[in-house]
Amino acid sequence: MTHQGVLENIKAIAFDLDGTLVDSAGGLAEAIDNMLKELGFSPAGKERVSIWVGNGVDVLVERALSWAGAQITPELQKAARTSFDKFYAVSVTTGSELFPEVKETLEQLAKHGLSMGIVTNKATPFIAPLLKKLGIENYFSLVLGSDDVKALKPHPAPLYLTMGTFGVRKEELLFVGDSRNDIIAAQNAGCPCVGLTYGYNYGESIVLSEPDCVLTHFSGLLPAIGLSEIK
């Protein structure tokens, strides 16, 4: 699925978080369902919540309230966000796990001296505890959450900031994600990108967003940039 030559000379890699490195739908769904119950609505369930993930917490909360048939007012939105944050502070770590092969692959990439960062629309306070709990915090020299940037993906701003921080040109930064927001952000920034098929992409195939390379397994990243696979 790789266009010849696109993924050569990669010097840095930025990763999306939810649906790419971390299977976080369980923790998000638990917090959304607890929030809905606290506000007097029915729970939505993991399958439904995973289709709402990807545009940051406020949009996730809004989608849940709309689904519940709530009359959305600024007051309700604020109360719902407070409720979600309270529940997610716990379930962010208990309801999240690494996707297969993630840690081993990051280990190999680190050995090859690639700069690595995280670019996510997840609210910043939840990121560090999650990375620490999963034991991958040391791989990333840059972590950008929704509170660290002026505009969220699919806007290219976070990727421009990443290029500047790592001192690489756009063609030297690879962005790896699982949703159309990730692929559009990379395309807007002029970076090559990898689309993973197993994440949370609003229920549609990542192929439709036309990433430069489509992978079904995270470890496929190594041969995609010319490194040997994990033995």
Backbone as numpy.savetxt, mean C-alpha at the origin, in Angstrom:
# Nx Ny Nz CAx CAy CAz Cx Cy Cz
5.72 -10.95 -18.89 4.89 -9.73 -18.89 5.75 -8.46 -18.89
7.05 -8.60 -18.90 7.91 -7.42 -18.82 8.26 -6.91 -20.21
8.13 -5.61 -20.42 8.64 -5.02 -21.66 10.15 -5.02 -21.54
10.83 -5.46 -22.56 12.29 -5.62 -22.52 12.98 -4.30 -22.13
13.85 -4.38 -21.15 14.67 -3.22 -20.83 14.05 -2.23 -19.85
12.77 -2.38 -19.56 12.11 -1.39 -18.70 12.67 -1.43 -17.28
12.94 -2.62 -16.78 13.36 -2.74 -15.39 14.87 -2.93 -15.23
15.63 -2.32 -16.12 17.08 -2.34 -15.99 17.55 -1.07 -15.26
18.71 -1.17 -14.65 19.33 0.00 -13.97 18.47 0.59 -12.86
17.71 -0.26 -12.17 16.92 0.20 -11.03 17.87 0.42 -9.85
17.80 1.61 -9.25 18.69 1.91 -8.10 17.93 2.02 -6.78
16.61 2.22 -6.89 15.80 2.34 -5.67 14.41 1.76 -5.95
13.79 1.24 -4.89 12.45 0.68 -5.03 11.56 1.26 -3.94
10.38 1.73 -4.35 9.37 2.17 -3.38 8.21 1.18 -3.44
7.66 0.89 -2.27 6.58 -0.08 -2.18 5.33 0.56 -1.59
4.20 0.18 -2.12 2.94 0.42 -1.42 2.95 -0.52 -0.21
2.04 -0.32 0.74 2.06 -1.13 1.96 0.90 -2.14 2.00
-0.33 -1.65 2.17 -1.49 -2.53 2.27 -1.79 -3.20 0.92
-1.82 -4.52 0.93 -2.13 -5.25 -0.31 -0.90 -5.56 -1.13
0.25 -4.98 -0.75 1.50 -5.20 -1.47 2.48 -5.97 -0.58
2.85 -5.36 0.55 3.73 -6.02 1.51 2.92 -6.74 2.59
1.82 -6.10 2.96 1.07 -6.53 4.14 -0.38 -6.87 3.80
-0.79 -8.03 4.27 -2.21 -8.41 4.16 -2.90 -7.81 5.38
-3.45 -6.63 5.19 -3.98 -5.86 6.33 -5.50 -5.80 6.33
-6.14 -6.50 5.40 -7.60 -6.39 5.27 -8.32 -6.84 6.54
-7.79 -7.86 7.20 -8.43 -8.36 8.42 -8.50 -7.30 9.50
-7.38 -6.61 9.72 -7.33 -5.56 10.75 -8.18 -4.36 10.39
-8.16 -3.98 9.10 -8.99 -2.86 8.65 -10.47 -3.19 8.79
-10.84 -4.40 8.38 -12.25 -4.81 8.45 -12.73 -4.87 9.90
-11.86 -5.36 10.78 -12.23 -5.44 12.20 -12.52 -4.04 12.75
-11.66 -3.08 12.40 -11.85 -1.70 12.90 -13.08 -1.06 12.28
-13.29 -1.27 10.97 -14.48 -0.71 10.30 -15.75 -1.31 10.88
-15.76 -2.63 11.09 -16.95 -3.29 11.64 -17.25 -2.83 13.06
-16.20 -2.67 13.88 -16.40 -2.17 15.24 -16.91 -0.73 15.23
-16.38 0.07 14.30 -16.84 1.45 14.14 -18.33 1.48 13.75
-18.69 0.66 12.76 -20.10 0.63 12.31 -21.02 0.20 13.46
-20.59 -0.82 14.20 -21.42 -1.30 15.31 -21.57 -0.22 16.38
-20.46 0.47 16.68 -20.50 1.53 17.70 -21.46 2.66 17.29
-21.56 2.88 15.97 -22.45 3.94 15.47 -23.86 3.43 15.20
-24.10 2.13 15.49 -25.45 1.58 15.37 -25.77 0.98 14.00
-24.74 0.65 13.21 -24.96 0.04 11.89 -24.51 -1.42 11.89
-24.89 -2.13 10.84 -24.45 -3.53 10.70 -23.00 -3.59 10.24
-22.27 -4.64 10.65 -20.90 -4.80 10.16 -20.87 -5.16 8.67
-19.79 -4.80 8.00 -19.70 -4.99 6.55 -18.97 -6.28 6.16
-18.02 -6.72 6.97 -17.27 -7.95 6.66 -16.02 -7.71 5.82
-15.05 -8.61 5.98 -13.72 -8.44 5.37 -13.76 -8.35 3.85
-14.57 -9.21 3.23 -14.58 -9.25 1.76 -14.98 -7.90 1.17
-15.99 -7.30 1.79 -16.48 -6.00 1.29 -15.47 -4.89 1.60
-14.96 -4.88 2.82 -14.04 -3.82 3.24 -12.78 -3.81 2.37
-12.29 -5.00 1.99 -11.04 -5.06 1.20 -11.19 -4.36 -0.15
-12.41 -4.25 -0.66 -12.63 -3.56 -1.94 -12.65 -2.03 -1.74
-12.82 -1.60 -0.50 -12.84 -0.15 -0.20 -11.47 0.42 0.12
-10.47 -0.44 0.27 -9.13 -0.03 0.73 -8.36 0.65 -0.40
-7.52 1.65 -0.06 -6.57 2.18 -1.04 -6.50 3.68 -1.18
-7.51 4.39 -0.69 -7.50 5.85 -0.85 -7.34 6.60 0.47
-6.87 5.91 1.48 -6.70 6.55 2.79 -7.90 6.31 3.69
-7.72 6.62 4.97 -8.73 6.30 6.00 -10.04 7.05 5.79
-9.96 8.34 5.49 -11.20 9.12 5.38 -12.13 8.58 4.30
-11.54 8.19 3.18 -12.36 7.63 2.09 -12.90 6.25 2.48
-12.06 5.46 3.16 -12.50 4.14 3.64 -13.71 4.28 4.57
-13.61 5.20 5.50 -14.71 5.44 6.46 -15.96 5.92 5.72
-15.77 6.82 4.78 -16.89 7.35 4.00 -17.59 6.25 3.19
-16.79 5.37 2.60 -17.37 4.26 1.82 -18.19 3.34 2.72
-17.67 3.10 3.93 -18.38 2.24 4.88 -19.71 2.88 5.31
-19.69 4.17 5.59 -20.91 4.87 6.01 -21.94 4.91 4.88
-21.47 5.13 3.65 -22.38 5.14 2.49 -23.03 3.78 2.32
-22.20 2.74 2.43 -22.72 1.37 2.30 -23.79 1.10 3.37
-23.56 1.63 4.58 -24.49 1.41 5.69 -25.77 2.24 5.56
-25.78 3.13 4.55 -26.97 3.96 4.33 -27.05 5.14 5.29
-25.91 5.53 5.86 -25.91 6.63 6.82 -26.12 7.98 6.12
-26.75 8.89 6.86 -26.84 10.28 6.40 -25.51 10.93 6.78
-24.62 11.10 5.79 -23.25 11.53 6.14 -23.19 13.04 6.34
-22.87 13.43 7.58 -22.68 14.85 7.93 -21.22 15.00 8.37
-20.69 16.22 8.38 -19.32 16.42 8.90 -19.16 15.87 10.31
-20.22 16.00 11.13 -20.15 15.52 12.51 -20.03 13.99 12.55
-20.85 13.33 11.73 -20.80 11.86 11.70 -19.45 11.38 11.17
-18.97 12.06 10.13 -17.68 11.70 9.52 -16.57 11.78 10.59
-16.62 12.85 11.39 -15.61 13.06 12.43 -15.72 11.99 13.53
-16.96 11.72 13.95 -17.18 10.70 15.00 -16.74 9.32 14.51
-17.04 9.03 13.24 -16.68 7.73 12.66 -15.16 7.59 12.57
-14.49 8.66 12.17 -13.02 8.62 12.05 -12.38 8.40 13.42
-12.90 9.08 14.43 -12.38 8.92 15.80 -12.58 7.48 16.27
-13.76 6.94 15.99 -14.09 5.57 16.37 -13.17 4.58 15.65
-13.00 4.77 14.34 -12.12 3.89 13.56 -10.70 3.91 14.12
-10.18 5.12 14.34 -8.80 5.26 14.83 -8.59 4.52 16.15
-9.61 4.60 17.02 -9.53 3.95 18.33 -9.42 2.43 18.15
-10.28 1.86 17.31 -10.26 0.41 17.11 -9.04 -0.05 16.30
-8.65 0.77 15.32 -7.55 0.34 14.44 -6.20 0.42 15.13
-6.10 1.27 16.16 -4.85 1.34 16.93 -4.49 -0.03 17.49
-5.52 -0.86 17.74 -5.30 -2.23 18.22 -5.19 -3.21 17.05
-6.18 -3.17 16.15 -6.25 -4.21 15.11 -5.25 -4.02 13.97
-4.60 -2.86 13.90 -3.58 -2.65 12.86 -2.46 -3.68 12.99
-2.11 -4.04 14.22 -1.03 -5.02 14.39 -1.58 -6.44 14.54
-2.70 -6.60 15.24 -3.22 -7.96 15.44 -3.83 -8.53 14.17
-4.33 -7.68 13.29 -5.03 -8.17 12.09 -4.24 -8.01 10.81
-2.92 -7.97 10.91 -2.08 -7.80 9.72 -0.96 -8.83 9.71
-0.62 -9.32 8.51 0.54 -10.22 8.37 1.20 -9.98 7.02
2.45 -10.34 6.93 3.17 -10.18 5.66 2.64 -11.16 4.64
2.58 -10.73 3.39 2.28 -11.68 2.32 3.47 -12.64 2.18
3.24 -13.83 1.55 4.33 -14.79 1.39 5.54 -14.19 0.67
6.73 -14.59 1.09 8.00 -14.26 0.43 8.45 -12.81 0.59
7.67 -11.99 1.29 8.01 -10.57 1.39 9.31 -10.35 2.13
9.44 -10.94 3.33 10.62 -10.67 4.15 11.89 -11.18 3.47
11.82 -12.39 2.92 12.99 -12.99 2.25 13.43 -12.15 1.05
12.44 -11.64 0.32 12.74 -10.84 -0.87 13.35 -9.49 -0.48
12.80 -8.85 0.55 13.36 -7.58 1.03 14.80 -7.78 1.49
15.06 -8.91 2.13 16.40 -9.25 2.60 17.39 -9.31 1.43
16.97 -9.97 0.35 17.82 -10.07 -0.85 18.05 -8.70 -1.48
17.01 -7.91 -1.58 17.13 -6.57 -2.18 18.08 -5.70 -1.36
17.98 -5.81 -0.03 18.87 -5.04 0.86 20.32 -5.45 0.65
20.55 -6.76 0.47 21.91 -7.26 0.24 22.53 -6.68 -1.03
21.68 -6.39 -2.00 22.18 -5.82 -3.26 22.30 -4.29 -3.20
22.07 -3.72 -2.02 22.32 -2.30 -1.82 21.30 -1.35 -2.43
20.10 -1.86 -2.70 19.06 -0.98 -3.26 18.45 -0.13 -2.14
18.26 1.17 -2.41 17.53 2.02 -1.46 16.06 1.62 -1.52
15.42 1.50 -0.35 14.01 1.09 -0.34 13.17 2.02 0.53
11.97 2.29 0.04 11.06 3.15 0.77 9.64 2.63 0.69
8.79 3.19 1.54 7.36 2.88 1.51 6.60 4.15 1.18
5.68 4.03 0.23 4.81 5.15 -0.15 3.38 4.65 -0.06
2.68 5.08 0.97 1.34 4.56 1.23 0.36 5.69 1.53
-0.91 5.44 1.25 -1.96 6.39 1.63 -2.46 6.11 3.05
-1.84 5.17 3.73 -2.21 4.84 5.12 -1.84 6.01 6.03
-2.66 6.26 7.05 -2.38 7.34 7.99 -1.05 7.05 8.70
-0.18 8.05 8.72 1.20 7.89 9.20 1.34 7.26 10.59
0.51 7.64 11.60 0.74 7.08 12.94 0.64 5.56 13.02
-0.07 4.94 12.08 -0.25 3.48 12.14 0.91 2.71 11.51
1.78 3.41 10.77 2.76 2.69 9.94 3.92 2.11 10.75
4.58 2.94 11.55 5.78 2.48 12.28 5.48 1.28 13.19
4.40 1.31 13.99 4.12 0.14 14.85 3.90 -1.13 14.03
3.28 -0.98 12.86 3.00 -2.13 12.01 4.29 -2.72 11.44
5.17 -1.86 10.92 6.44 -2.34 10.37 7.28 -3.04 11.44
7.24 -2.47 12.64 8.01 -3.04 13.76 7.46 -4.40 14.14
6.14 -4.49 14.27 5.48 -5.75 14.64 5.81 -6.84 13.62
5.89 -6.48 12.34 6.14 -7.46 11.28 7.64 -7.70 11.04
8.47 -6.91 11.74 9.92 -7.13 11.67 10.57 -6.69 10.37
9.99 -5.68 9.71 10.60 -5.24 8.44 10.98 -3.75 8.47
10.94 -3.15 9.65 11.17 -1.69 9.73 12.56 -1.27 9.28
13.55 -2.16 9.44 14.93 -1.78 9.13 15.27 -1.76 7.64
14.38 -2.27 6.83 14.67 -2.31 5.38 14.44 -0.96 4.70
13.70 -0.07 5.33 13.26 1.15 4.64 13.90 2.41 5.22
14.57 3.16 4.35 15.19 4.40 4.80 14.26 5.59 4.60
13.11 5.35 3.99 12.11 6.41 3.81 10.73 5.79 3.95
9.88 6.39 4.76 8.50 5.93 4.91 7.58 7.13 4.80
6.76 7.14 3.76 5.82 8.25 3.55 4.38 7.76 3.69
3.68 8.31 4.69 2.26 8.03 4.86 1.44 9.23 4.45
0.13 9.16 4.70 -0.76 10.22 4.21 -0.50 11.57 4.88
0.09 11.57 6.08 0.34 12.83 6.78 1.68 13.47 6.38
2.44 12.78 5.52 3.78 13.25 5.16 3.85 13.93 3.80
2.75 13.93 3.07 2.77 14.47 1.70 1.59 15.42 1.48
1.75 16.29 0.51 0.68 17.26 0.19 -0.46 16.62 -0.58
-0.15 15.59 -1.38 -1.18 14.93 -2.18 -0.94 13.43 -2.17
-2.04 12.66 -2.09 -1.94 11.21 -2.02 -1.89 10.59 -3.42
-1.37 9.35 -3.51 -1.48 8.60 -4.76 -2.97 8.54 -5.13
-3.35 8.64 -6.39 -2.54 8.53 -7.60 -1.74 9.78 -8.01
-1.75 10.84 -7.20 -0.91 12.00 -7.50 0.56 11.56 -7.40
1.43 12.07 -8.29 2.82 11.62 -8.27 3.68 12.26 -7.18
3.14 13.22 -6.42 3.95 13.96 -5.43 4.78 13.05 -4.51
4.19 11.98 -3.93 5.01 11.15 -3.02 6.20 10.50 -3.73
6.03 10.19 -5.02 7.13 9.55 -5.76 8.20 10.57 -6.13
7.80 11.81 -6.41 8.80 12.87 -6.65 9.64 13.07 -5.39
8.97 13.08 -4.23 9.66 13.25 -2.96 10.64 12.09 -2.72
10.21 10.88 -3.09 11.06 9.69 -2.96 12.30 9.80 -3.83
12.11 10.21 -5.10 13.25 10.37 -6.02 14.26 11.38 -5.46
13.73 12.49 -4.95 14.60 13.53 -4.40 15.37 13.05 -3.19
14.69 12.31 -2.32 15.32 11.80 -1.11 16.42 10.79 -1.43
16.15 9.92 -2.39 17.11 8.88 -2.75 18.13 9.36 -3.79
17.90 10.53 -4.37 18.83 11.05 -5.37 18.88 10.20 -6.63
17.70 9.75 -7.08 17.65 8.94 -8.31 16.76 9.62 -9.35
17.01 9.28 -10.61 16.16 9.76 -11.70 14.90 8.91 -11.75
13.90 9.43 -12.46 12.62 8.72 -12.49 12.74 7.30 -13.04
13.60 7.11 -14.04 13.73 5.77 -14.63 14.52 4.81 -13.73
15.12 5.34 -12.65 15.89 4.50 -11.72 15.08 4.09 -10.49
13.88 4.65 -10.36 13.01 4.31 -9.22 11.89 3.39 -9.69
11.83 2.21 -9.10 10.75 1.27 -9.40 9.68 1.39 -8.33
8.42 1.49 -8.74 7.35 1.49 -7.76 6.57 0.19 -7.85
6.34 -0.43 -6.71 5.67 -1.73 -6.64 4.38 -1.58 -5.86
3.26 -1.92 -6.49 1.97 -1.78 -5.82 0.95 -2.79 -6.29
-0.25 -2.72 -5.70 -1.29 -3.70 -6.03 -2.57 -3.07 -6.54
-2.62 -1.73 -6.61 -3.87 -1.11 -7.04 -3.64 -0.09 -8.14
-4.73 0.29 -8.79 -4.62 1.24 -9.90 -4.05 2.58 -9.43
-4.30 2.95 -8.17 -3.72 4.19 -7.63 -2.20 4.16 -7.70
-1.63 2.98 -7.40 -0.17 2.83 -7.41 0.37 2.95 -8.83
-0.29 2.27 -9.75 0.19 2.25 -11.14 0.03 3.64 -11.77
-1.09 4.30 -11.50 -1.30 5.64 -12.06 -0.30 6.64 -11.48
-0.02 6.52 -10.18 0.97 7.41 -9.54 2.32 7.25 -10.22
2.74 6.00 -10.46 4.03 5.75 -11.12 4.03 6.28 -12.54
2.94 6.04 -13.26 2.85 6.53 -14.64 2.88 8.06 -14.67
2.20 8.69 -13.72 2.21 10.16 -13.64 3.60 10.70 -13.33
4.37 9.92 -12.55 5.72 10.36 -12.16 6.78 9.96 -13.18
6.39 9.11 -14.14 7.35 8.64 -15.15 8.25 7.52 -14.68
7.84 6.83 -13.59 8.63 5.71 -13.05 8.15 4.38 -13.62
9.06 3.43 -13.81 8.60 2.08 -14.11 7.85 1.51 -12.91
6.93 0.57 -13.16 6.13 0.04 -12.05 5.81 -1.44 -12.24
5.64 -2.09 -11.10 5.23 -3.49 -11.05 3.86 -3.55 -10.40
2.95 -4.31 -11.00 1.63 -4.53 -10.42 1.51 -5.94 -9.90
1.12 -6.10 -8.65 0.94 -7.42 -8.04 -0.54 -7.81 -8.13
-0.77 -9.09 -8.42 -2.15 -9.52 -8.70 -2.95 -9.89 -7.45
-2.27 -10.00 -6.28 -2.96 -10.59 -5.12 -3.56 -9.56 -4.15
-3.42 -8.27 -4.43 -3.79 -7.27 -3.42 -5.24 -6.83 -3.46
-5.45 -5.55 -3.10 -6.81 -5.00 -2.99 -6.99 -3.95 -4.08
-7.55 -4.33 -5.21 -7.67 -3.36 -6.31 -9.14 -3.14 -6.69
-9.95 -2.80 -5.69 -11.36 -2.47 -5.95 -12.08 -3.56 -6.73
-11.59 -4.81 -6.59 -12.25 -5.92 -7.27 -11.95 -6.04 -8.75
-10.97 -5.28 -9.26 -10.64 -5.40 -10.69 -9.21 -5.89 -10.87
-8.92 -6.41 -12.06 -7.57 -6.95 -12.34 -6.57 -5.81 -12.49
-5.39 -5.99 -11.91 -4.32 -4.98 -12.00 -3.83 -4.83 -13.44
-4.02 -5.87 -14.25 -3.59 -5.84 -15.65 -4.24 -4.67 -16.40
-5.47 -4.33 -16.01 -6.21 -3.24 -16.69 -5.51 -1.90 -16.56
-4.68 -1.74 -15.51 -3.96 -0.48 -15.32 -2.66 -0.41 -16.11
-2.31 -1.51 -16.76 -1.12 -1.58 -17.64 0.20 -1.22 -16.95
0.53 -1.92 -15.85 1.87 -1.73 -15.28 2.92 -2.28 -16.24
4.18 -1.89 -16.04 5.26 -2.37 -16.91 5.49 -3.86 -16.74
5.17 -4.36 -15.57 5.40 -5.77 -15.27 4.31 -6.22 -14.30
3.74 -7.41 -14.53 2.71 -7.96 -13.65 3.28 -9.20 -12.98
3.19 -9.27 -11.65 3.71 -10.42 -10.91 2.62 -11.03 -10.03
2.62 -12.35 -9.96 1.66 -13.04 -9.08 2.30 -13.37 -7.73
3.65 -13.36 -7.68 4.37 -13.64 -6.43 5.35 -12.50 -6.15
5.45 -12.12 -4.90 6.33 -11.01 -4.53 7.79 -11.30 -4.90
8.20 -12.56 -4.74 9.61 -12.90 -5.01 9.97 -12.77 -6.49
8.96 -12.69 -7.35 9.21 -12.48 -8.78 9.88 -11.15 -9.07
9.88 -10.30 -8.06 10.53 -8.99 -8.20 12.03 -9.13 -8.47
12.65 -10.13 -7.87 14.11 -10.30 -8.02 14.51 -10.54 -9.47
13.96 -11.59 -10.13 14.32 -11.77 -11.54 13.85 -10.63 -12.43
12.77 -9.96 -12.04 12.24 -8.86 -12.85 13.24 -7.71 -12.97
14.09 -7.53 -11.94 15.10 -6.46 -12.02 16.50 -7.03 -12.22
16.55 -8.33 -12.60 17.83 -8.91 -12.98 18.64 -9.53 -11.86
17.98 -9.80 -10.73 18.67 -10.46 -9.62 18.23 -11.93 -9.55
19.06 -12.77 -8.92 18.69 -14.17 -8.89 17.58 -14.42 -7.86
16.78 -15.44 -8.13 15.65 -15.75 -7.26 16.12 -16.34 -5.93
15.22 -16.32 -4.93 15.53 -16.90 -3.62 15.64 -18.40 -3.80
16.72 -18.96 -3.27 16.89 -20.42 -3.36 16.13 -21.08 -2.23
